[in-house]
Structure formats: C-alpha cells, structure tokens
C-alpha cells in the first residue's frame, strides 16, 4: 500500500500538467514532441502493445529523452481527461522533473530509463 500515494501523486501531476498545457498525448503528438526536442519525459502505458513499447522506448533512447513504463492506458487517459492513451509526453521541464521524482520514489511501474543525458 506504500506505493499508492505516490501513484496518485503521479496521476495528479499529470492532470495538473495537462491543464496547464504541458502534456501532449497519443502516438503522433508524442512522436512529434520527442523529435522536435519538446519532450522532457515520455510515459508509456504498461499495457501498450509490444510494438508501441518498442517504438517509443527506442525513439526516446535515440533522442535521449527519459521515459517510463507506467500505469495502464485507461488510467493514463483518465488522468489527463481523455480516452485511453498508450503514451504521452510532458513538455515542461519542471513538471517532468517532479513527475520523475515521484516515479522513482514510488518504484511502481518498472524502472526509469533515459538517464544518460549529460548536463
């Protein structure tokens, strides 16, 4: 039960980021954000198809964008006020850092990727 509060915080942060216009969702919009350097974090649903998971994880690794497998399509969509979503991108660095902190703290939904960017 310890991971539940962090999971709720992640979904709440996604909702806030969406309301402030800092989330794009769906395959095409996520891909565009990554390729144009606008994405600071990509979240891929754990129940996304194998092809979707591979496509976005490979793309994020190539463009050095952190990504995370998290939650399921229906819950991700609900958190941002949409139908189910397989992937989404956070386009604000502050929100992305905050969400990543909660993802790492919760240790829910797999391991974090994309830590290889240099500063």
N, CA, C and O atoms as CSV, one atom per row, in Angstrom:
chain,resi,resn,atom,element,x,y,z
A,1,UNK,N,N,0.819,-1.205,0.000
A,1,UNK,CA,C,0.000,0.000,0.000
A,1,UNK,C,C,0.856,1.259,0.000
A,1,UNK,O,O,0.352,2.357,-0.235
A,2,UNK,N,N,2.140,1.103,0.262
A,2,UNK,CA,C,3.014,2.261,0.348
A,2,UNK,C,C,3.144,2.981,-0.996
A,2,UNK,O,O,3.294,4.203,-1.006
A,3,UNK,N,N,3.093,2.275,-2.132
A,3,UNK,CA,C,3.235,2.898,-3.435
A,3,UNK,C,C,2.011,3.676,-3.872
A,3,UNK,O,O,2.113,4.510,-4.773
A,4,UNK,N,N,0.866,3.437,-3.274
A,4,UNK,CA,C,-0.384,4.065,-3.710
A,4,UNK,C,C,-0.372,5.593,-3.637
A,4,UNK,O,O,-0.777,6.232,-4.609
A,5,UNK,N,N,0.070,6.216,-2.535
A,5,UNK,CA,C,0.091,7.679,-2.512
A,5,UNK,C,C,0.959,8.277,-3.614
A,5,UNK,O,O,0.575,9.280,-4.216
A,6,UNK,N,N,2.120,7.685,-3.893
A,6,UNK,CA,C,2.977,8.193,-4.961
A,6,UNK,C,C,2.313,8.018,-6.316
A,6,UNK,O,O,2.416,8.896,-7.173
A,7,UNK,N,N,1.636,6.899,-6.522
A,7,UNK,CA,C,0.935,6.670,-7.782
A,7,UNK,C,C,-0.109,7.763,-7.970
A,7,UNK,O,O,-0.237,8.312,-9.064
A,8,UNK,N,N,-0.857,8.087,-6.916
A,8,UNK,CA,C,-1.853,9.144,-7.018
A,8,UNK,C,C,-1.188,10.491,-7.304
A,8,UNK,O,O,-1.737,11.305,-8.047
A,9,UNK,N,N,-0.028,10.731,-6.728
A,9,UNK,CA,C,0.685,11.985,-6.985
A,9,UNK,C,C,1.118,12.082,-8.439
A,9,UNK,O,O,1.026,13.150,-9.045
A,10,UNK,N,N,1.585,10.984,-8.997
A,10,UNK,CA,C,1.995,10.985,-10.406
A,10,UNK,C,C,0.799,11.327,-11.287
A,10,UNK,O,O,0.899,12.178,-12.171
A,11,UNK,N,N,-0.327,10.669,-11.049
A,11,UNK,CA,C,-1.521,10.923,-11.857
A,11,UNK,C,C,-2.031,12.342,-11.637
A,11,UNK,O,O,-2.488,12.983,-12.583
A,12,UNK,N,N,-1.963,12.842,-10.410
A,12,UNK,CA,C,-2.370,14.219,-10.128
A,12,UNK,C,C,-1.465,15.207,-10.844
A,12,UNK,O,O,-1.940,16.193,-11.409
A,13,UNK,N,N,-0.162,14.948,-10.823
A,13,UNK,CA,C,0.780,15.834,-11.512
A,13,UNK,C,C,0.531,15.826,-13.017
A,13,UNK,O,O,0.633,16.864,-13.670
A,14,UNK,N,N,0.209,14.665,-13.565
A,14,UNK,CA,C,-0.121,14.592,-14.992
A,14,UNK,C,C,-1.363,15.422,-15.301
A,14,UNK,O,O,-1.428,16.096,-16.329
A,15,UNK,N,N,-2.353,15.368,-14.400
A,15,UNK,CA,C,-3.556,16.173,-14.580
A,15,UNK,C,C,-3.255,17.658,-14.545
A,15,UNK,O,O,-3.756,18.418,-15.374
A,16,UNK,N,N,-2.437,18.076,-13.587
A,16,UNK,CA,C,-2.051,19.494,-13.494
A,16,UNK,C,C,-1.277,19.937,-14.732
A,16,UNK,O,O,-1.529,21.009,-15.282
A,17,UNK,N,N,-0.343,19.109,-15.159
A,17,UNK,CA,C,0.455,19.443,-16.341
A,17,UNK,C,C,-0.433,19.549,-17.578
A,17,UNK,O,O,-0.208,20.400,-18.439
A,18,UNK,N,N,-1.433,18.689,-17.663
A,18,UNK,CA,C,-2.356,18.739,-18.800
A,18,UNK,C,C,-3.161,20.030,-18.787
A,18,UNK,O,O,-3.303,20.696,-19.812
A,19,UNK,N,N,-3.684,20.375,-17.623
A,19,UNK,CA,C,-4.495,21.587,-17.517
A,19,UNK,C,C,-3.684,22.845,-17.822
A,19,UNK,O,O,-4.239,23.849,-18.269
A,20,UNK,N,N,-2.382,22.795,-17.586
A,20,UNK,CA,C,-1.551,23.960,-17.878
A,20,UNK,C,C,-0.980,23.907,-19.305
A,20,UNK,O,O,-0.170,24.751,-19.689
A,21,UNK,N,N,-1.410,22.912,-20.076
A,21,UNK,CA,C,-0.990,22.824,-21.472
A,21,UNK,C,C,0.392,22.243,-21.684
A,21,UNK,O,O,1.028,22.514,-22.702
A,22,UNK,N,N,0.870,21.442,-20.734
A,22,UNK,CA,C,2.216,20.905,-20.803
A,22,UNK,C,C,2.284,19.400,-21.007
A,22,UNK,O,O,3.280,18.764,-20.660
A,23,UNK,N,N,1.220,18.829,-21.571
A,23,UNK,CA,C,1.201,17.409,-21.896
A,23,UNK,C,C,0.621,17.251,-23.294
A,23,UNK,O,O,-0.395,17.861,-23.628
A,24,UNK,N,N,1.269,16.432,-24.103
A,24,UNK,CA,C,0.685,16.011,-25.371
A,24,UNK,C,C,0.502,14.506,-25.281
A,24,UNK,O,O,1.313,13.806,-24.676
A,25,UNK,N,N,-0.574,14.014,-25.890
A,25,UNK,CA,C,-0.853,12.593,-25.769
A,25,UNK,C,C,-1.224,11.999,-27.106
A,25,UNK,O,O,-1.607,12.701,-28.042
A,26,UNK,N,N,-1.101,10.701,-27.172
A,26,UNK,CA,C,-1.359,9.979,-28.405
A,26,UNK,C,C,-0.058,9.784,-29.165
A,26,UNK,O,O,0.921,10.500,-28.952
A,27,UNK,N,N,-0.068,8.811,-30.047
A,27,UNK,CA,C,1.146,8.431,-30.756
A,27,UNK,C,C,1.779,9.536,-31.570
A,27,UNK,O,O,2.970,9.811,-31.421
A,28,UNK,N,N,1.002,10.177,-32.433
A,28,UNK,CA,C,1.565,11.188,-33.326
A,28,UNK,C,C,2.104,12.382,-32.547
A,28,UNK,O,O,3.226,12.825,-32.791
A,29,UNK,N,N,1.317,12.904,-31.613
A,29,UNK,CA,C,1.734,14.086,-30.850
A,29,UNK,C,C,2.966,13.790,-29.991
A,29,UNK,O,O,3.856,14.631,-29.869
A,30,UNK,N,N,3.017,12.604,-29.401
A,30,UNK,CA,C,4.175,12.228,-28.586
A,30,UNK,C,C,5.416,12.125,-29.456
A,30,UNK,O,O,6.482,12.617,-29.086
A,31,UNK,N,N,5.281,11.490,-30.609
A,31,UNK,CA,C,6.414,11.349,-31.524
A,31,UNK,C,C,6.932,12.714,-31.977
A,31,UNK,O,O,8.143,12.932,-32.010
A,32,UNK,N,N,6.041,13.626,-32.322
A,32,UNK,CA,C,6.435,14.966,-32.740
A,32,UNK,C,C,7.167,15.708,-31.619
A,32,UNK,O,O,8.182,16.360,-31.863
A,33,UNK,N,N,6.651,15.608,-30.391
A,33,UNK,CA,C,7.284,16.287,-29.263
A,33,UNK,C,C,8.701,15.770,-29.035
A,33,UNK,O,O,9.616,16.550,-28.774
A,34,UNK,N,N,8.878,14.461,-29.133
A,34,UNK,CA,C,10.203,13.874,-28.937
A,34,UNK,C,C,11.152,14.333,-30.040
A,34,UNK,O,O,12.262,14.785,-29.760
A,35,UNK,N,N,10.719,14.219,-31.280
A,35,UNK,CA,C,11.597,14.537,-32.413
A,35,UNK,C,C,11.926,16.026,-32.496
A,35,UNK,O,O,12.988,16.388,-33.002
A,36,UNK,N,N,11.044,16.890,-32.012
A,36,UNK,CA,C,11.292,18.334,-32.058
A,36,UNK,C,C,11.998,18.843,-30.802
A,36,UNK,O,O,12.233,20.044,-30.672
A,37,UNK,N,N,12.338,17.940,-29.876
A,37,UNK,CA,C,13.054,18.342,-28.679
A,37,UNK,C,C,12.172,19.023,-27.636
A,37,UNK,O,O,12.685,19.717,-26.758
A,38,UNK,N,N,10.862,18.839,-27.718
A,38,UNK,CA,C,9.927,19.471,-26.783
A,38,UNK,C,C,9.601,18.589,-25.588
A,38,UNK,O,O,9.102,19.085,-24.578
A,39,UNK,N,N,9.869,17.303,-25.681
A,39,UNK,CA,C,9.500,16.357,-24.623
A,39,UNK,C,C,10.619,16.247,-23.586
A,39,UNK,O,O,11.790,16.076,-23.927
A,40,UNK,N,N,10.234,16.347,-22.324
A,40,UNK,CA,C,11.187,16.170,-21.223
A,40,UNK,C,C,10.990,14.829,-20.524
A,40,UNK,O,O,11.857,14.375,-19.777
A,41,UNK,N,N,9.846,14.203,-20.771
A,41,UNK,CA,C,9.546,12.893,-20.199
A,41,UNK,C,C,8.455,12.259,-21.044
A,41,UNK,O,O,7.480,12.918,-21.404
A,42,UNK,N,N,8.618,10.982,-21.361
A,42,UNK,CA,C,7.582,10.224,-22.057
A,42,UNK,C,C,7.121,9.113,-21.130
A,42,UNK,O,O,7.937,8.417,-20.525
A,43,UNK,N,N,5.815,8.953,-21.023
A,43,UNK,CA,C,5.245,7.873,-20.238
A,43,UNK,C,C,4.534,6.936,-21.198
A,43,UNK,O,O,3.692,7.357,-21.991
A,44,UNK,N,N,4.885,5.657,-21.116
A,44,UNK,CA,C,4.314,4.621,-21.960
A,44,UNK,C,C,3.498,3.693,-21.062
A,44,UNK,O,O,3.990,3.228,-20.034
A,45,UNK,N,N,2.253,3.424,-21.451
A,45,UNK,CA,C,1.390,2.542,-20.660
A,45,UNK,C,C,1.984,1.137,-20.612
A,45,UNK,O,O,2.508,0.635,-21.607
A,46,UNK,N,N,1.895,0.515,-19.444
A,46,UNK,CA,C,2.416,-0.838,-19.281
A,46,UNK,C,C,1.673,-1.835,-20.155
A,46,UNK,O,O,2.239,-2.856,-20.547
A,47,UNK,N,N,0.406,-1.552,-20.465
A,47,UNK,CA,C,-0.374,-2.482,-21.282
A,47,UNK,C,C,-0.404,-2.087,-22.757
A,47,UNK,O,O,-1.223,-2.595,-23.522
A,48,UNK,N,N,0.489,-1.182,-23.153
A,48,UNK,CA,C,0.613,-0.847,-24.579
A,48,UNK,C,C,1.148,-2.071,-25.313
A,48,UNK,O,O,1.805,-2.925,-24.717
A,49,UNK,N,N,0.865,-2.149,-26.597
A,49,UNK,CA,C,1.326,-3.296,-27.381
A,49,UNK,C,C,2.854,-3.344,-27.389
A,49,UNK,O,O,3.525,-2.343,-27.140
A,50,UNK,N,N,3.373,-4.509,-27.675
A,50,UNK,CA,C,4.824,-4.677,-27.748
A,50,UNK,C,C,5.454,-3.755,-28.775
A,50,UNK,O,O,6.523,-3.193,-28.540
A,51,UNK,N,N,4.785,-3.596,-29.927
A,51,UNK,CA,C,5.308,-2.701,-30.963
A,51,UNK,C,C,5.357,-1.261,-30.475
A,51,UNK,O,O,6.337,-0.557,-30.721
A,52,UNK,N,N,4.305,-0.812,-29.781
A,52,UNK,CA,C,4.258,0.557,-29.263
A,52,UNK,C,C,5.349,0.768,-28.225
A,52,UNK,O,O,6.058,1.774,-28.252
A,53,UNK,N,N,5.479,-0.179,-27.317
A,53,UNK,CA,C,6.510,-0.073,-26.276
A,53,UNK,C,C,7.899,0.021,-26.910
A,53,UNK,O,O,8.718,0.849,-26.511
A,54,UNK,N,N,8.153,-0.834,-27.902
A,54,UNK,CA,C,9.464,-0.836,-28.549
A,54,UNK,C,C,9.694,0.452,-29.337
A,54,UNK,O,O,10.770,1.043,-29.257
A,55,UNK,N,N,8.694,0.887,-30.093
A,55,UNK,CA,C,8.835,2.093,-30.915
A,55,UNK,C,C,9.208,3.302,-30.067
A,55,UNK,O,O,10.154,4.022,-30.386
A,56,UNK,N,N,8.459,3.525,-28.978
A,56,UNK,CA,C,8.691,4.731,-28.179
A,56,UNK,C,C,9.917,4.617,-27.288
A,56,UNK,O,O,10.595,5.616,-27.050
A,57,UNK,N,N,10.215,3.426,-26.793
A,57,UNK,CA,C,11.432,3.291,-25.988
A,57,UNK,C,C,12.664,3.500,-26.866
A,57,UNK,O,O,13.607,4.176,-26.455
A,58,UNK,N,N,12.666,2.924,-28.080
A,58,UNK,CA,C,13.801,3.127,-28.988
A,58,UNK,C,C,13.943,4.593,-29.386
A,58,UNK,O,O,15.049,5.132,-29.424
A,59,UNK,N,N,12.809,5.233,-29.683
A,59,UNK,CA,C,12.841,6.643,-30.076
A,59,UNK,C,C,13.385,7.503,-28.936
A,59,UNK,O,O,14.224,8.376,-29.157
A,60,UNK,N,N,12.908,7.253,-27.727
A,60,UNK,CA,C,13.366,8.038,-26.577
A,60,UNK,C,C,14.853,7.829,-26.324
A,60,UNK,O,O,15.565,8.781,-26.004
A,61,UNK,N,N,15.327,6.603,-26.463
A,61,UNK,CA,C,16.747,6.357,-26.275
A,61,UNK,C,C,17.567,7.076,-27.348
A,61,UNK,O,O,18.619,7.641,-27.048
A,62,UNK,N,N,17.095,7.057,-28.587
A,62,UNK,CA,C,17.812,7.715,-29.679
A,62,UNK,C,C,17.893,9.223,-29.460
A,62,UNK,O,O,18.948,9.829,-29.648
A,63,UNK,N,N,16.769,9.828,-29.060
A,63,UNK,CA,C,16.720,11.283,-28.858
A,63,UNK,C,C,17.096,11.696,-27.431
A,63,UNK,O,O,17.023,12.874,-27.084
A,64,UNK,N,N,17.493,10.734,-26.616
A,64,UNK,CA,C,17.920,10.959,-25.230
A,64,UNK,C,C,16.846,11.663,-24.398
A,64,UNK,O,O,17.115,12.642,-23.701
A,65,UNK,N,N,15.630,11.139,-24.490
A,65,UNK,CA,C,14.513,11.642,-23.699
A,65,UNK,C,C,14.183,10.575,-22.653
A,65,UNK,O,O,13.988,9.413,-23.011
A,66,UNK,N,N,14.118,10.939,-21.376
A,66,UNK,CA,C,13.754,9.955,-20.357
A,66,UNK,C,C,12.344,9.420,-20.617
A,66,UNK,O,O,11.455,10.158,-21.043
A,67,UNK,N,N,12.159,8.129,-20.354
A,67,UNK,CA,C,10.836,7.538,-20.491
A,67,UNK,C,C,10.593,6.557,-19.368
A,67,UNK,O,O,11.523,6.091,-18.710
A,68,UNK,N,N,9.335,6.254,-19.163
A,68,UNK,CA,C,8.941,5.385,-18.059
A,68,UNK,C,C,7.734,4.568,-18.486
A,68,UNK,O,O,6.806,5.104,-19.093
A,69,UNK,N,N,7.736,3.280,-18.177
A,69,UNK,CA,C,6.533,2.465,-18.317
A,69,UNK,C,C,5.732,2.694,-17.049
A,69,UNK,O,O,6.245,2.520,-15.944
A,70,UNK,N,N,4.483,3.083,-17.207
A,70,UNK,CA,C,3.709,3.425,-16.013
A,70,UNK,C,C,2.214,3.237,-16.249
A,70,UNK,O,O,1.703,3.612,-17.304
A,71,UNK,N,N,1.527,2.674,-15.300
A,71,UNK,CA,C,0.082,2.543,-15.271
A,71,UNK,C,C,-0.446,1.806,-16.502
A,71,UNK,O,O,0.301,1.112,-17.193
A,72,UNK,N,N,-1.728,1.967,-16.761
A,72,UNK,CA,C,-2.368,1.317,-17.909
A,72,UNK,C,C,-3.062,2.382,-18.752
A,72,UNK,O,O,-3.314,3.490,-18.280
A,73,UNK,N,N,-3.365,2.044,-19.986
A,73,UNK,CA,C,-3.904,3.011,-20.946
A,73,UNK,C,C,-5.139,3.744,-20.416
A,73,UNK,O,O,-5.241,4.964,-20.540
A,74,UNK,N,N,-6.054,3.013,-19.841
A,74,UNK,CA,C,-7.302,3.612,-19.364
A,74,UNK,C,C,-7.047,4.633,-18.249
A,74,UNK,O,O,-7.627,5.719,-18.253
A,75,UNK,N,N,-6.188,4.285,-17.310
A,75,UNK,CA,C,-5.886,5.172,-16.176
A,75,UNK,C,C,-5.105,6.405,-16.643
A,75,UNK,O,O,-5.372,7.517,-16.190
A,76,UNK,N,N,-4.145,6.208,-17.543
A,76,UNK,CA,C,-3.392,7.355,-18.073
A,76,UNK,C,C,-4.327,8.324,-18.782
A,76,UNK,O,O,-4.246,9.534,-18.573
A,77,UNK,N,N,-5.205,7.801,-19.609
A,77,UNK,CA,C,-6.161,8.653,-20.311
A,77,UNK,C,C,-7.056,9.407,-19.354
A,77,UNK,O,O,-7.284,10.606,-19.518
A,78,UNK,N,N,-7.568,8.704,-18.349
A,78,UNK,CA,C,-8.446,9.330,-17.368
A,78,UNK,C,C,-7.728,10.454,-16.611
A,78,UNK,O,O,-8.319,11.497,-16.330
A,79,UNK,N,N,-6.465,10.236,-16.289
A,79,UNK,CA,C,-5.693,11.235,-15.530
A,79,UNK,C,C,-5.559,12.549,-16.296
A,79,UNK,O,O,-5.444,13.613,-15.689
A,80,UNK,N,N,-5.573,12.478,-17.627
A,80,UNK,CA,C,-5.424,13.697,-18.422
A,80,UNK,C,C,-6.744,14.124,-19.075
A,80,UNK,O,O,-6.766,15.005,-19.935
A,81,UNK,N,N,-7.834,13.491,-18.655
A,81,UNK,CA,C,-9.143,13.896,-19.143
A,81,UNK,C,C,-9.453,13.455,-20.558
A,81,UNK,O,O,-10.208,14.123,-21.264
A,82,UNK,N,N,-8.885,12.342,-20.981
A,82,UNK,CA,C,-9.072,11.831,-22.345
A,82,UNK,C,C,-9.485,10.367,-22.293
A,82,UNK,O,O,-9.591,9.766,-21.225
A,83,UNK,N,N,-9.716,9.811,-23.485
A,83,UNK,CA,C,-9.911,8.370,-23.600
A,83,UNK,C,C,-8.568,7.709,-23.314
A,83,UNK,O,O,-7.581,8.391,-23.037
A,84,UNK,N,N,-8.532,6.387,-23.383
A,84,UNK,CA,C,-7.279,5.703,-23.067
A,84,UNK,C,C,-6.143,6.167,-23.968
A,84,UNK,O,O,-6.342,6.460,-25.147
A,85,UNK,N,N,-4.951,6.227,-23.388
A,85,UNK,CA,C,-3.756,6.675,-24.099
A,85,UNK,C,C,-2.618,5.685,-23.849
A,85,UNK,O,O,-2.365,5.289,-22.711
A,86,UNK,N,N,-1.938,5.292,-24.925
A,86,UNK,CA,C,-0.795,4.381,-24.807
A,86,UNK,C,C,0.475,5.114,-24.424
A,86,UNK,O,O,1.370,4.541,-23.803
A,87,UNK,N,N,0.552,6.395,-24.799
A,87,UNK,CA,C,1.753,7.164,-24.484
A,87,UNK,C,C,1.411,8.642,-24.409
A,87,UNK,O,O,0.427,9.110,-24.982
A,88,UNK,N,N,2.247,9.350,-23.691
A,88,UNK,CA,C,2.108,10.799,-23.591
A,88,UNK,C,C,3.471,11.390,-23.296
A,88,UNK,O,O,4.374,10.708,-22.812
A,89,UNK,N,N,3.601,12.669,-23.595
A,89,UNK,CA,C,4.862,13.367,-23.357
A,89,UNK,C,C,4.605,14.604,-22.509
A,89,UNK,O,O,3.655,15.347,-22.753
A,90,UNK,N,N,5.455,14.822,-21.513
A,90,UNK,CA,C,5.403,16.028,-20.683
A,90,UNK,C,C,6.362,17.028,-21.321
A,90,UNK,O,O,7.539,16.732,-21.526
A,91,UNK,N,N,5.839,18.224,-21.633
A,91,UNK,CA,C,6.616,19.203,-22.390
A,91,UNK,C,C,7.126,20.368,-21.544
A,91,UNK,O,O,7.595,21.372,-22.081
A,92,UNK,N,N,7.034,20.231,-20.228
A,92,UNK,CA,C,7.574,21.252,-19.325
A,92,UNK,C,C,8.608,20.588,-18.425
A,92,UNK,O,O,8.333,19.564,-17.798
A,93,UNK,N,N,9.790,21.173,-18.366
A,93,UNK,CA,C,10.885,20.561,-17.610
A,93,UNK,C,C,10.576,20.445,-16.125
A,93,UNK,O,O,10.903,19.435,-15.503
A,94,UNK,N,N,9.957,21.460,-15.554
A,94,UNK,CA,C,9.629,21.421,-14.126
A,94,UNK,C,C,8.649,20.309,-13.790
A,94,UNK,O,O,8.866,19.550,-12.845
A,95,UNK,N,N,7.574,20.211,-14.558
A,95,UNK,CA,C,6.616,19.127,-14.338
A,95,UNK,C,C,7.285,17.772,-14.549
A,95,UNK,O,O,7.074,16.845,-13.767
A,96,UNK,N,N,8.084,17.657,-15.596
A,96,UNK,CA,C,8.749,16.392,-15.891
A,96,UNK,C,C,9.648,15.964,-14.728
A,96,UNK,O,O,9.630,14.800,-14.327
A,97,UNK,N,N,10.424,16.888,-14.192
A,97,UNK,CA,C,11.303,16.561,-13.067
A,97,UNK,C,C,10.514,16.143,-11.845
A,97,UNK,O,O,10.894,15.198,-11.154
A,98,UNK,N,N,9.419,16.834,-11.568
A,98,UNK,CA,C,8.586,16.493,-10.422
A,98,UNK,C,C,7.947,15.116,-10.594
A,98,UNK,O,O,7.929,14.314,-9.660
A,99,UNK,N,N,7.432,14.849,-11.772
A,99,UNK,CA,C,6.809,13.545,-12.034
A,99,UNK,C,C,7.856,12.441,-11.952
A,99,UNK,O,O,7.593,11.382,-11.382
A,100,UNK,N,N,9.036,12.675,-12.513
A,100,UNK,CA,C,10.104,11.668,-12.445
A,100,UNK,C,C,10.487,11.373,-11.001
A,100,UNK,O,O,10.748,10.221,-10.656
A,101,UNK,N,N,10.525,12.400,-10.151
A,101,UNK,CA,C,10.846,12.196,-8.742
A,101,UNK,C,C,9.819,11.274,-8.091
A,101,UNK,O,O,10.178,10.357,-7.353
A,102,UNK,N,N,8.548,11.521,-8.365
A,102,UNK,CA,C,7.504,10.668,-7.795
A,102,UNK,C,C,7.546,9.254,-8.377
A,102,UNK,O,O,7.268,8.285,-7.671
A,103,UNK,N,N,7.890,9.135,-9.646
A,103,UNK,CA,C,8.007,7.808,-10.250
A,103,UNK,C,C,9.140,7.015,-9.606
A,103,UNK,O,O,8.982,5.834,-9.294
A,104,UNK,N,N,10.273,7.666,-9.412
A,104,UNK,CA,C,11.420,6.997,-8.797
A,104,UNK,C,C,11.112,6.656,-7.343
A,104,UNK,O,O,11.441,5.563,-6.884
A,105,UNK,N,N,10.481,7.586,-6.610
A,105,UNK,CA,C,10.133,7.338,-5.209
A,105,UNK,C,C,9.182,6.168,-5.062
A,105,UNK,O,O,9.295,5.383,-4.121
A,106,UNK,N,N,8.238,6.048,-5.996
A,106,UNK,CA,C,7.217,5.012,-5.868
A,106,UNK,C,C,7.731,3.638,-6.261
A,106,UNK,O,O,7.245,2.627,-5.754
A,107,UNK,N,N,8.733,3.589,-7.181
A,107,UNK,CA,C,9.253,2.316,-7.687
A,107,UNK,C,C,8.127,1.451,-8.230
A,107,UNK,O,O,8.198,0.224,-8.170
A,108,UNK,N,N,7.075,2.095,-8.766
A,108,UNK,CA,C,5.936,1.384,-9.324
A,108,UNK,C,C,5.985,1.519,-10.832
A,108,UNK,O,O,6.278,2.599,-11.344
A,109,UNK,N,N,5.704,0.447,-11.550
A,109,UNK,CA,C,5.587,0.535,-12.996
A,109,UNK,C,C,6.888,0.329,-13.741
A,109,UNK,O,O,7.021,0.781,-14.879
A,110,UNK,N,N,7.852,-0.343,-13.130
A,110,UNK,CA,C,9.076,-0.632,-13.860
A,110,UNK,C,C,10.186,0.326,-13.506
A,110,UNK,O,O,10.073,1.132,-12.582
A,111,UNK,N,N,11.251,0.221,-14.251
A,111,UNK,CA,C,12.421,1.045,-13.966
A,111,UNK,C,C,12.434,2.269,-14.862
A,111,UNK,O,O,11.817,2.293,-15.927
A,112,UNK,N,N,13.143,3.268,-14.411
A,112,UNK,CA,C,13.251,4.506,-15.199
A,112,UNK,C,C,14.364,4.347,-16.216
A,112,UNK,O,O,15.379,3.699,-15.961
A,113,UNK,N,N,14.150,4.954,-17.377
A,113,UNK,CA,C,15.106,4.863,-18.473
A,113,UNK,C,C,15.504,6.257,-18.897
A,113,UNK,O,O,14.869,7.243,-18.523
A,114,UNK,N,N,16.545,6.326,-19.667
A,114,UNK,CA,C,16.928,7.601,-20.261
A,114,UNK,C,C,17.762,8.476,-19.349
A,114,UNK,O,O,17.742,9.698,-19.492
A,115,UNK,N,N,18.477,7.905,-18.441
A,115,UNK,CA,C,19.277,8.676,-17.505
A,115,UNK,C,C,20.633,9.078,-18.085
A,115,UNK,O,O,21.490,9.593,-17.367
A,116,UNK,N,N,20.823,8.843,-19.372
A,116,UNK,CA,C,22.143,9.065,-19.938
A,116,UNK,C,C,22.366,10.463,-20.491
A,116,UNK,O,O,23.434,10.742,-21.036
A,117,UNK,N,N,21.375,11.355,-20.363
A,117,UNK,CA,C,21.616,12.691,-20.891
A,117,UNK,C,C,22.654,13.405,-20.030
A,117,UNK,O,O,22.673,13.251,-18.808
A,118,UNK,N,N,23.509,14.179,-20.672
A,118,UNK,CA,C,24.572,14.853,-19.942
A,118,UNK,C,C,24.240,16.323,-19.752
A,118,UNK,O,O,23.590,16.947,-20.590
A,119,UNK,N,N,24.702,16.858,-18.632
A,119,UNK,CA,C,24.473,18.271,-18.334
A,119,UNK,C,C,25.769,18.973,-18.090
A,119,UNK,O,O,25.779,20.175,-17.823
